[in-house]
């Protein structure tokens, strides 16, 4: 019986009817035995019903009123439904005559989700006329003849791309079918056909885009009028009322969530020129490693004033390097910085550059940073941090992975194109700063000032300042959490106090602070502040499935941290709580005694520091209000005479990108061609504020395209980048701009 139960459950899942609530005990009590007997035939009946629905709907005659369209679709659905019942009844009569009637009753529940009142009342079986049994699509040569007769001027191009056009058309049908059946059936809402129209228009626009790509690649010597080509393709698009796609769902405003990977790749092949560039990169990798050594030798630590001259030097170094590759450069001064001791030093300028200004080409802007975190040999480094050392294929040195290595990978790519006398397929622009590790002081104001000049013609942005999730599988990152950083201050006296003299007589500031900070989360790390989680979207099944498919080793992650246990034991929850959900972290207490030894002091003022990582739909201002109100309420409960205040020190909003954009498609294709595998689509738990700034200012797509491995140790001792990652990074960038030029 267990085997029978399992078989029936599998059958139900295969038919995509797991959303139907059907008790297993009822199935076994009546029709379960028959369902088990005719499982194979039942699946065939379901397949035929789906095929019938697809065929009839795809070949529906154009209608121009919603009432007429509703009537036609309902009739088609009921015809397919009745044929499904006939099919089930035939199988039941052959294999289980005793349970036939019960089986038909269950099949009504298991058929397509068509409300029975429509089929029994509006379209009763005895009155409805159906056009016959299942038919297959017929493919002949009449379509190409008709198309060529419409547009004689495009004959040569159409003949060249006809195989691609056929594949585009086949994929359109597949996309259309998937989109319709995944969106479900609706018969009660006044907006019942909105999902249907969107799917139809998405598939139609993708057909046009697919053919356009083929025409642009194979018909460059022909004066192809794409508008006329569109007019001809309307005949071969799905039979949807065209006024809906052009008026209600115009192409420019339509955001299609389902993009056909096959459509994107059928005409996307690497050119021989890119392969020549790749070969040059491989043969000259030693010189590129030396370029990295030269950059690492500059200790461009932005957070320490004694190294400020080195941040100026590193900008000059990269300016000279870029100019030697044909890049036009300009420096933007962003003012001075005042240190706590009153010292005032100039901020390093932001380095901007461009190569290529062909208005017919797309323009990509690359962001990177040239400054690094502090590093000393006595901090635990195995080698001098500012001297590149190679060991076992790993290039060790501060900045090797964050971010001098990725920046140089872009410059090395330009060098390869120039050395091979191959023109860049797109225009490139660069924004390199030397204050990223210190908060990107002045950068965001500069970006806003460049909106109508340097950034005006930019089509896409790329940032390579993140890392793979693991050590073997590349990834593309499409999301960042935001952040709100808080200072929680409690003051109990005008000066520090001796615990032997005042202890037991005063309400101590540290005691109040510890109590308040203990009320931020529970013992499991769950946020206790009311309302903070109310705008977080529910975790969907699709998201769970996507995380399950990501290459991630929980044990390796735990071992890297050095802990015996994490908050969660499974991959999905670990990744979801790193990327998908907000978290609250306590960072430290300012004003408390933290030096070695014993000091019996009662600090008169202490400042607790904590932050909340934010996810989409969470607003920093709203979170600030909720945090402040909650801490004020908790402090009132203490009935303490001390002074308490809370304020937000800094904040950044979360960022989510559209992974269906051409920017991400080009990134996927590049990684697939270089590494031979599809990249994981990941999010980052941290924040890169410049990402959101670039997107907000220009309204253009931003992609995070990392080349470094998860074990590179950025900000840590013994930072490194693998030689393979460094060299392959340049190859990925070359393929990326190639595919970006075709999309």
C-alpha positions in Angstrom: 0.0 0.0 0.0 2.9 2.4 0.7 4.1 1.9 -2.8 0.7 2.6 -4.2 0.4 5.8 -2.1 3.8 7.0 -3.4 2.8 6.3 -7.0 -0.4 8.3 -6.7 1.3 11.2 -5.1 3.9 11.3 -7.9 1.2 11.2 -10.5 -0.6 14.1 -8.9 2.6 16.1 -8.8 3.5 15.3 -12.4 0.1 16.7 -13.4 0.7 20.0 -11.6 -2.4 19.5 -9.5 -0.8 19.4 -6.1 -2.7 22.7 -5.4 -5.9 20.6 -5.3 -6.9 19.6 -1.8 -7.8 16.0 -2.1 -7.6 13.8 1.0 -5.6 10.6 0.4 -8.0 8.5 2.5 -10.9 9.6 0.3 -8.9 8.6 -2.8 -8.1 5.2 -1.4 -11.6 4.7 -0.1 -13.2 5.1 -3.6 -11.2 5.8 -6.7 -7.7 5.3 -5.5 -7.4 1.7 -6.7 -8.5 2.7 -10.2 -6.2 5.7 -10.3 -3.3 3.3 -9.5 -4.3 0.9 -12.2 -4.7 3.6 -14.9 -1.9 5.9 -13.8 -0.1 5.8 -17.2 -3.3 6.3 -19.2 -4.4 9.1 -16.8 -1.1 11.0 -17.4 -1.6 10.6 -21.2 -5.1 12.0 -20.9 -3.7 15.0 -19.0 -1.1 15.5 -21.6 -3.6 15.5 -24.4 -5.8 17.9 -22.5 -2.9 20.3 -22.1 -2.0 19.9 -25.8 -5.5 20.6 -26.8 -5.8 23.7 -24.7 -2.5 25.0 -26.1 -3.4 24.3 -29.8 -6.9 25.8 -29.6 -5.8 28.9 -27.7 -2.8 29.5 -29.9 -5.0 29.3 -33.0 -7.8 31.3 -31.6 -9.2 33.8 -34.1 -8.5 37.4 -33.3 -11.3 39.1 -31.4 -11.5 42.7 -30.2 -13.7 42.7 -27.2 -13.1 41.1 -23.9 -16.5 39.5 -23.7 -15.9 37.7 -27.0 -12.5 36.6 -25.9 -13.9 35.3 -22.6 -16.5 33.3 -24.4 -14.1 31.8 -26.8 -11.6 30.8 -24.1 -14.3 29.3 -21.9 -15.6 27.2 -24.7 -12.1 25.9 -25.6 -11.5 25.1 -21.9 -14.7 23.2 -21.6 -14.1 21.2 -24.8 -10.7 20.2 -23.5 -12.2 19.3 -20.1 -14.9 17.1 -21.6 -12.4 15.3 -23.8 -10.3 14.7 -20.7 -13.3 13.0 -19.0 -14.0 10.9 -22.1 -10.4 9.8 -22.1 -10.5 8.9 -18.4 -13.8 7.1 -18.8 -12.4 5.0 -21.6 -9.4 3.9 -19.6 -11.6 3.2 -16.5 -14.0 1.0 -18.5 -11.1 -1.1 -19.7 -9.1 -1.5 -16.5 -11.5 -0.9 -13.5 -15.2 -1.1 -14.4 -16.2 -1.4 -10.7 -14.7 2.0 -9.8 -15.6 3.7 -13.1 -18.1 6.2 -11.7 -15.9 7.1 -8.7 -12.9 7.6 -11.1 -14.9 10.0 -13.2 -15.8 12.0 -10.1 -12.1 12.3 -9.2 -11.0 13.1 -12.7 -13.3 16.2 -12.5 -11.2 17.4 -9.6 -8.0 16.5 -11.3 -8.7 18.1 -14.6 -7.7 21.7 -15.5 -9.0 24.2 -13.0 -12.1 25.1 -14.9 -15.1 26.0 -12.6 -17.7 23.3 -13.2 -20.5 25.9 -13.3 -19.1 27.4 -16.5 -18.9 24.0 -18.2 -22.2 22.7 -16.9 -24.3 25.9 -17.1 -22.9 28.2 -19.8 -21.4 25.5 -21.9 -23.3 22.2 -21.1 -21.9 19.2 -22.8 -25.0 18.4 -24.9 -25.0 21.9 -26.4 -21.3 22.7 -27.0 -19.7 22.1 -30.3 -16.0 21.2 -30.2 -13.8 21.2 -33.3 -12.6 17.6 -33.0 -9.8 15.6 -31.4 -6.2 16.6 -30.7 -4.4 18.1 -33.7 -0.7 18.7 -34.1 0.9 21.8 -35.4 1.7 21.5 -39.0 4.9 23.0 -40.4 5.1 23.6 -44.1 6.9 25.9 -46.6 3.9 28.1 -47.2 4.8 30.4 -44.4 8.2 31.3 -45.8 6.7 31.8 -49.2 4.1 34.1 -47.9 6.6 36.0 -45.8 8.9 36.5 -48.8 6.0 37.6 -50.9 5.3 40.3 -48.3 8.8 41.7 -48.3 10.8 41.1 -51.4 13.4 43.6 -50.3 14.3 41.4 -47.3 14.5 38.2 -49.3 18.3 37.7 -48.9 18.3 38.4 -45.2 15.3 36.2 -44.5 16.8 33.3 -46.4 19.9 33.6 -44.4 18.2 33.7 -41.0 15.3 31.3 -41.8 16.7 28.4 -39.6 17.1 30.9 -36.8 13.6 32.3 -37.4 12.1 28.8 -37.2 13.9 28.2 -33.9 12.7 31.6 -32.6 9.2 30.7 -33.5 9.3 27.3 -31.9 10.7 28.9 -28.7 8.0 31.5 -28.8 5.3 28.7 -28.7 7.1 27.1 -25.8 7.4 30.3 -23.8 3.8 31.1 -24.6 2.6 27.7 -23.4 4.7 27.8 -20.2 3.6 31.3 -19.3 -0.1 30.6 -19.7 -0.1 27.4 -17.8 2.1 28.7 -15.0 -0.2 31.8 -14.5 -3.3 29.6 -13.9 -6.9 30.1 -15.0 -9.1 32.9 -13.7 -12.8 33.2 -14.4 -14.2 35.6 -11.8 -12.0 38.7 -11.8 -12.8 41.6 -14.1 -9.0 41.6 -14.9 -9.0 37.9 -15.7 -7.1 38.3 -18.9 -4.3 40.6 -17.8 -1.9 37.8 -17.0 -2.8 36.1 -20.3 -2.2 39.3 -22.3 1.1 39.9 -20.6 2.3 36.4 -21.4 1.2 36.7 -25.1 2.8 40.1 -25.5 6.0 39.0 -23.8 6.4 36.1 -26.2 5.5 38.2 -29.2 8.1 40.9 -28.3 10.7 38.2 -27.7 10.0 36.7 -31.1 10.8 40.1 -32.7 14.0 40.5 -30.6 15.1 37.0 -31.5 14.7 37.7 -35.2 16.3 41.1 -34.9 19.4 39.6 -33.3 19.7 37.1 -36.2 19.2 39.9 -38.8 21.8 42.2 -37.1 24.4 39.4 -37.2 23.8 37.8 -40.6 22.5 40.7 -42.6 24.9 43.5 -41.8 25.6 44.1 -45.5 21.9 44.5 -46.3 19.8 47.6 -45.7 17.3 45.8 -43.4 14.3 47.8 -42.5 13.4 46.2 -39.1 10.1 48.0 -39.0 9.0 46.3 -42.2 10.4 43.0 -40.8 8.2 43.5 -37.7 5.1 44.0 -39.9 5.8 40.7 -41.7 6.4 38.9 -38.4 3.0 40.0 -37.1 1.5 37.4 -39.4 3.6 34.7 -37.7 3.2 35.9 -34.1 0.7 34.3 -31.8 -2.9 35.3 -32.7 -3.3 38.0 -30.1 -5.1 41.3 -30.8 -2.1 43.4 -31.7 -3.7 46.6 -30.3 -3.3 45.0 -26.8 0.4 44.6 -27.2 1.0 48.0 -28.7 -1.4 50.1 -26.6 -2.0 48.2 -23.3 1.4 46.5 -23.2 3.8 48.6 -25.3 7.2 47.0 -25.6 9.1 49.7 -23.8 7.1 49.5 -20.6 6.6 45.8 -20.5 8.8 43.9 -18.0 8.7 40.2 -18.9 9.7 38.0 -16.0 10.1 34.8 -18.1 13.0 35.2 -20.5 13.8 32.4 -22.9 17.4 31.3 -22.4 17.3 29.5 -25.7 16.2 32.6 -27.5 19.1 34.5 -26.0 21.7 31.9 -27.1 20.7 30.6 -30.5 22.6 33.3 -32.3 25.0 34.1 -29.5 28.3 32.5 -30.4 31.8 33.7 -29.7 33.5 35.3 -32.6 37.0 34.2 -33.7 38.3 37.7 -32.7 37.4 37.0 -29.1 39.1 33.7 -29.2 42.2 35.5 -30.5 42.0 37.9 -27.6 41.7 35.0 -25.2 44.8 33.3 -26.6 46.8 36.6 -26.2 45.6 36.9 -22.5 46.8 33.3 -21.8 50.2 33.8 -23.4 50.9 37.1 -21.7 49.6 36.2 -18.2 53.1 36.6 -16.6 53.2 40.3 -17.6 49.7 40.7 -16.2 50.8 39.2 -12.9 53.7 41.6 -12.8 51.3 44.5 -13.3 49.4 43.3 -10.2 52.7 43.1 -8.3 53.4 46.7 -9.2 50.0 47.8 -8.0 50.1 45.9 -4.7 53.5 47.5 -4.0 51.7 50.8 -3.4 50.3 50.7 0.2 47.2 52.8 -0.6 45.5 52.5 2.8 42.8 55.2 2.8 41.8 55.0 6.5 45.2 56.1 7.9 46.4 59.6 7.3 50.1 58.6 7.1 49.3 56.6 4.0 47.3 59.4 2.3 50.1 60.2 -0.1 50.0 56.6 -1.3 46.3 56.9 -2.2 47.4 59.9 -4.4 50.2 57.8 -5.9 47.9 54.8 -6.7 45.6 57.1 -8.6 48.5 58.5 -10.7 49.8 55.0 -11.2 46.5 53.7 -12.7 46.1 56.9 -14.7 49.4 56.3 -16.4 48.5 52.7 -16.9 45.1 53.5 -18.5 46.6 56.2 -20.7 49.2 53.8 -22.0 46.3 51.6 -23.3 44.7 54.4 -25.1 42.2 55.5 -22.4 41.5 59.2 -22.2 41.6 60.2 -18.5 40.5 63.0 -16.3 40.9 63.6 -12.5 38.1 65.0 -10.4 39.1 66.6 -7.1 36.6 66.0 -4.3 37.9 68.2 -1.5 39.7 67.7 1.8 39.3 65.4 4.8 39.7 66.6 8.4 40.9 64.0 10.9 40.0 63.8 14.6 43.3 65.5 15.6 42.5 68.5 13.3 44.8 67.5 10.5 43.4 68.3 7.1 44.6 66.4 4.0 43.4 66.4 0.4 41.2 63.5 -0.6 42.6 61.5 -3.5 40.9 62.5 -6.8 38.5 60.2 -8.6 39.9 58.8 -11.8 37.5 58.8 -14.8 38.4 57.6 -18.2 36.9 56.5 -21.5 38.0 54.6 -24.6 35.8 54.7 -27.7 33.0 57.2 -28.5 31.2 55.5 -31.4 27.6 56.6 -31.1 26.5 53.4 -32.9 28.0 51.3 -30.1 26.7 50.7 -26.6 28.6 52.2 -23.7 29.6 50.3 -20.5 30.9 52.0 -17.4 33.1 50.1 -15.0 33.4 51.0 -11.3 36.3 49.9 -9.1 38.4 51.1 -6.2 42.2 51.4 -5.8 42.5 51.8 -2.0 43.0 48.9 0.4 42.5 47.9 4.1 45.4 48.3 6.5 47.8 45.3 6.7 50.9 44.6 8.7 53.2 41.5 8.8 52.7 41.2 12.6 48.9 41.1 12.1 49.3 37.4 11.1 50.4 37.6 7.5 52.7 34.8 6.2 54.4 37.2 3.8 54.9 40.9 3.4 51.4 42.2 2.6 52.5 44.8 0.1 54.8 42.5 -1.8 53.1 40.0 -4.3 54.0 36.4 -3.5 52.8 33.5 -5.7 52.4 30.1 -4.1 50.5 27.1 -5.4 48.8 29.2 -8.1 47.7 31.8 -5.5 48.8 35.5 -5.7 49.1 36.9 -2.2 49.1 40.6 -1.4 46.9 43.3 0.0 44.5 44.4 -2.7 45.0 41.3 -4.9 41.3 40.5 -4.8 39.8 43.7 -3.3 40.0 45.4 -5.7 43.2 46.0 -7.6 43.1 42.5 -9.2 39.7 42.9 -10.8 40.5 46.5 -11.9 43.7 45.3 -13.6 41.7 42.4 -15.2 39.8 45.1 -17.1 42.9 46.9 -18.1 44.6 43.7 -19.2 41.6 43.0 -21.4 41.9 46.3 -23.2 45.6 45.6 -23.7 44.8 42.3 -25.3 42.4 43.9 -27.8 44.8 46.6 -28.7 47.8 44.2 -29.0 45.7 42.0 -31.4 44.6 45.1 -33.4 41.0 44.2 -32.7 38.6 47.1 -32.0 36.6 47.0 -28.8 33.0 46.0 -29.6 31.6 48.7 -27.3 32.6 52.0 -25.7 34.1 51.7 -22.2 34.2 54.2 -19.4 35.8 53.9 -16.0 35.2 55.4 -12.5 38.0 54.4 -10.1 38.2 55.9 -6.6 40.7 55.5 -3.7 38.4 56.1 -0.7 36.0 53.1 -0.9 37.4 51.5 2.2 36.7 54.7 4.1 33.1 55.3 3.0 33.6 56.6 -0.6 33.9 60.2 0.7 32.8 62.6 -2.0 32.0 60.0 -4.6 28.2 60.0 -4.5 28.1 63.8 -4.9 30.5 63.5 -7.8 28.3 60.9 -9.5 25.3 63.2 -9.3 27.3 66.0 -10.8 28.3 63.8 -13.8 24.8 62.8 -14.6 24.4 65.0 -17.7 28.0 64.9 -18.9 30.3 61.9 -18.3 27.4 59.5 -17.5 24.9 60.8 -20.0 25.5 58.2 -22.7 26.2 55.2 -20.5 24.0 52.1 -21.2 25.2 49.7 -18.6 27.3 49.5 -15.4 29.5 46.7 -14.2 31.1 46.3 -10.7 33.6 43.6 -9.9 34.0 44.2 -6.1 32.4 41.1 -4.8 33.2 37.3 -4.7 31.9 33.9 -5.7 29.8 32.1 -3.2 32.2 29.1 -3.2 35.6 28.3 -4.7 34.7 26.5 -7.9 31.5 27.9 -9.4 31.3 31.5 -10.8 28.3 33.6 -10.0 26.5 36.8 -10.8 25.1 39.0 -8.0 21.8 40.7 -8.4 21.0 41.9 -4.9 22.5 43.7 -1.9 21.1 44.3 1.6 20.9 47.8 2.8 22.1 48.9 6.3 21.1 51.2 9.1 23.8 51.8 11.7 22.8 53.0 15.2 24.5 54.6 18.2 22.7 53.9 21.5 24.1 56.2 24.2 23.5 56.1 28.0 25.0 58.7 30.4 24.9 58.4 34.2 27.4 61.0 35.5 29.6 63.9 34.4 32.8 61.8 34.8 34.0 58.3 35.2 33.4 56.9 38.8 35.3 54.5 41.1 33.3 51.4 41.7 34.5 51.1 45.3 33.3 54.6 46.1 30.1 54.9 44.0 29.2 51.3 43.1 25.8 50.3 44.5 24.7 53.9 44.9 24.3 55.0 41.3 22.3 53.7 38.3 25.2 52.6 36.1 25.1 53.6 32.4 26.7 50.3 31.4 24.0 48.3 33.2 21.2 50.2 31.4 23.0 49.8 28.0 23.5 46.1 28.4 19.8 45.6 29.3 18.7 47.7 26.3 20.9 45.9 23.9 19.8 42.5 25.2 16.3 43.5 24.2 17.2 43.9 20.5 17.1 40.2 19.7 16.1 37.0 21.4 18.5 34.2 22.3 18.2 32.8 18.7 19.0 36.1 17.0 15.4 36.9 16.0 14.7 40.7 15.9 12.4 41.8 18.7 11.7 45.3 17.5 8.0 45.5 16.6 7.2 46.3 13.0 10.7 45.8 11.6 9.7 42.7 9.8 6.2 43.7 8.7 7.2 44.8 5.2 9.4 41.8 4.4 7.9 39.8 1.6 7.0 36.1 2.3 9.6 33.6 1.3 8.2 31.9 -1.8 8.5 28.4 -3.1 10.3 29.6 -6.2 12.9 31.4 -4.1 13.4 28.2 -2.1 13.9 26.1 -5.2 16.4 28.7 -6.6 18.5 28.6 -3.4 18.4 24.8 -3.3 20.1 24.7 -6.8 23.0 27.0 -5.8 26.4 25.4 -5.3 27.1 25.9 -1.6 29.0 23.7 0.9 27.5 24.3 4.4 30.3 22.4 6.1 33.0 24.4 4.3 31.3 27.6 5.2 31.0 26.6 8.9 34.7 25.5 8.9 35.8 28.8 7.4 34.0 30.6 10.2 35.5 28.3 12.8 32.2 27.4 14.6 30.7 24.1 15.5 27.1 25.1 14.8 25.2 27.8 12.8 21.7 29.1 13.4 20.4 26.9 10.6 21.5 23.4 9.5 20.3 23.5 5.8 21.6 25.3 2.8 18.4 27.1 1.9 17.9 28.7 5.3 21.6 29.7 5.6 21.6 31.4 2.3 18.1 33.0 2.8 19.2 34.5 6.1 22.5 35.7 4.6 20.8 37.5 1.7 17.0 37.4 1.8 16.0 38.4 5.4 17.1 41.3 7.6 19.4 40.7 10.5 20.6 42.7 13.6 24.2 42.7 14.7 25.8 44.2 17.8 29.2 45.6 17.0 30.7 47.1 20.2 30.6 49.5 23.1 32.4 52.8 23.0 33.5 54.3 26.4 33.8 51.0 28.2 37.2 49.8 29.6 38.7 47.4 27.0 42.4 47.5 27.6 44.4 44.6 29.1 44.4 44.3 32.9 41.9 45.3 35.6 40.4 48.7 36.1 37.5 49.2 38.5 35.9 52.1 36.7 32.2 52.9 36.2 32.2 54.7 32.8 30.1 57.8 32.9 29.0 57.5 29.3 28.8 54.5 27.0 27.7 54.1 23.4 26.4 50.8 22.1 26.8 50.3 18.3 24.5 48.0 16.3 23.2 47.8 12.8 20.2 46.2 10.9 20.8 44.8 7.4 17.7 45.7 5.3 16.0 43.9 2.5 13.7 45.1 -0.3 10.5 46.9 1.0 12.3 48.1 4.1 12.9 51.8 4.3 15.8 53.2 6.5 13.7 56.1 7.7 10.8 53.9 8.7 13.2 51.4 10.5 14.8 54.3 12.3 11.5 55.5 13.7 10.6 52.0 14.9 14.0 51.4 16.5 13.9 54.8 18.3 10.4 54.3 19.6 11.1 50.8 20.8 14.2 51.7 22.7 12.6 54.7 24.3 9.7 52.5 25.5 12.2 49.9 26.9 14.2 52.6 28.6 11.1 54.0 30.3 10.4 50.5 31.8 13.7 50.7 33.6 12.6 53.9 35.5 16.3 55.0 35.3 17.4 58.6 36.0 20.1 58.3 33.4 20.1 60.0 30.0 19.5 57.8 26.9 19.6 58.8 23.3 19.6 56.8 20.0 20.5 58.1 16.6 21.2 56.7 13.2 24.8 57.2 12.2 24.5 56.1 8.6 22.2 54.2 6.3 21.9 52.7 2.8 19.0 51.1 1.0 18.8 47.6 -0.4 19.3 46.9 -4.1 17.7 44.3 -6.4 18.5 44.1 -10.1 16.4 42.8 -13.0 18.2 39.6 -13.9 16.3 39.4 -17.2 18.1 42.5 -18.5 20.6 42.3 -21.3 23.4 43.2 -18.9 22.8 40.0 -16.9 22.2 37.9 -20.0 25.6 39.0 -21.4 27.2 38.1 -18.1 25.7 34.6 -18.1 26.8 34.0 -21.6 30.3 35.2 -20.9 30.8 32.9 -17.9 29.2 29.9 -19.7 31.7 30.4 -22.6 34.8 30.8 -20.4 34.1 28.3 -17.6 31.7 25.9 -19.4 29.0 26.1 -16.7 26.1 28.3 -15.9 26.8 30.8 -13.1 24.9 30.8 -9.8 22.6 33.8 -9.4 23.4 35.1 -5.9 22.7 38.0 -3.6 25.1 39.7 -1.2 24.5 40.1 2.5 26.5 43.3 2.6 26.1 46.8 1.1 27.9 48.5 -1.8 26.2 52.0 -1.7 27.7 53.1 -5.1 25.6 50.4 -6.8 22.3 52.0 -5.9 23.7 55.5 -6.6 24.7 54.6 -10.1 21.3 53.1 -10.8 19.3 55.9 -9.3 21.2 58.6 -11.1 21.2 57.1 -14.5 18.3 54.6 -14.4 20.5 52.1 -16.1 21.2 48.4 -15.3 24.0 47.6 -12.9 25.6 44.1 -12.6 27.9 42.7 -10.0 30.3 40.5 -11.9 32.9 39.0 -9.5 36.0 37.1 -10.5 37.4 36.3 -7.1 36.8 33.2 -5.0 35.1 33.0 -1.7 38.3 32.1 0.1 40.3 35.1 -1.2 40.3 36.7 2.3 39.5 40.3 1.4 40.0 42.5 4.5 41.7 39.6 6.2 45.3 38.3 6.6 46.9 36.6 3.6 44.5 38.1 1.0 45.0 36.5 -2.4 43.5 35.9 -5.8 44.0 32.7 -7.7 46.1 33.2 -10.8 43.4 31.3 -12.8 40.7 33.6 -11.5 42.8 36.7 -12.3 43.5 35.6 -15.9 40.1 34.1 -16.6 38.6 37.3 -15.3 40.0 39.2 -18.2 38.6 36.5 -20.6 35.2 36.8 -18.9 35.3 40.5 -19.4 36.2 40.2 -23.1 33.3 37.8 -23.7 31.0 39.9 -21.6 31.5 43.1 -23.7 31.2 41.0 -26.9 27.8 39.6 -26.0 26.7 43.0 -24.6 27.4 44.4 -28.1 25.1 41.9 -29.7 22.1 42.3 -27.3 
